């Protein structure tokens, strides 16, 4: 009897298993991370060019990024960015005579690293990244650092300004930057998004352009090149400035970045995760 009972139990178990839930691998991934490459224009704002000026004097830039959506809130992602960008400003292009006669100029190619939080109006769906919105507005706020290496051109040569201490001030090779902005995320295809962004980058330095304070006494310069770069009004036939005259306005500099980036959704298998395993009802014969 015991053997007969075991046989009956085994048969019933096998029958139930033929209708049971089984795991199958979908071969797809719920991709919550993406890598990006962007191209942008950067417009400097400071003593040598103001945002209201009609001449943009824009410099080009490129950005690499990595973005990851948070599990706790699929509206929010964190993004790291590494950028190389150029900025420039020239008093000769200023619409104000006082700035035009100052006759200073600069240019710089800097590197920047930032970490940002992005808030999307439409969350990444729980059904998977493939069901994301076609158009998705987002806002961003972050912090980071930028290199600070202004140069000026004299007699056809580019000269680094920071080591010359043209205003008698020492400032570092790095500056804190706080980016804030907004963007529009557009669905291109299953794996690719296009992001169009406008970003305002506030810095905690007034020396992105090497102009912020007052003129040094000309006789304090041991280097005649530094003395010439400090006050370039004599180059256009004007009298030199006196020691202590205002050279800058003492405010921090900033720059606006406008551009786009292509985003590629990364499979989780790239960082140690497997494809999704779904539970399905499957009848076996």
Secondary structure, 3 states (H helix, E strand, C coil): CHHHHHHHHHHHHHHHHCCCEEEEECCCCCCCEEEEEEEEEEEEEECCECCCCCCCCCEEEEEEEEEEECCCCCCEEEEEEEEEEEEEEEHHHCCCHHHHHHCCEEEEEEEEEEEEEEEECCCCCCCCHHHCCCEEEEEEEEEEEEECCCEEEECCEEEECHHHCCCCCCCCCEEEEEEEEEEEEEECCCCEEEEEEEEEEEECCCCCCCCCCECCCHHHCCCHHHHHHHCCHHHHCCCCCCCCCECCCCCCCEEEEEEEEEEEEECHHHHCCCCCEEEEECCCC
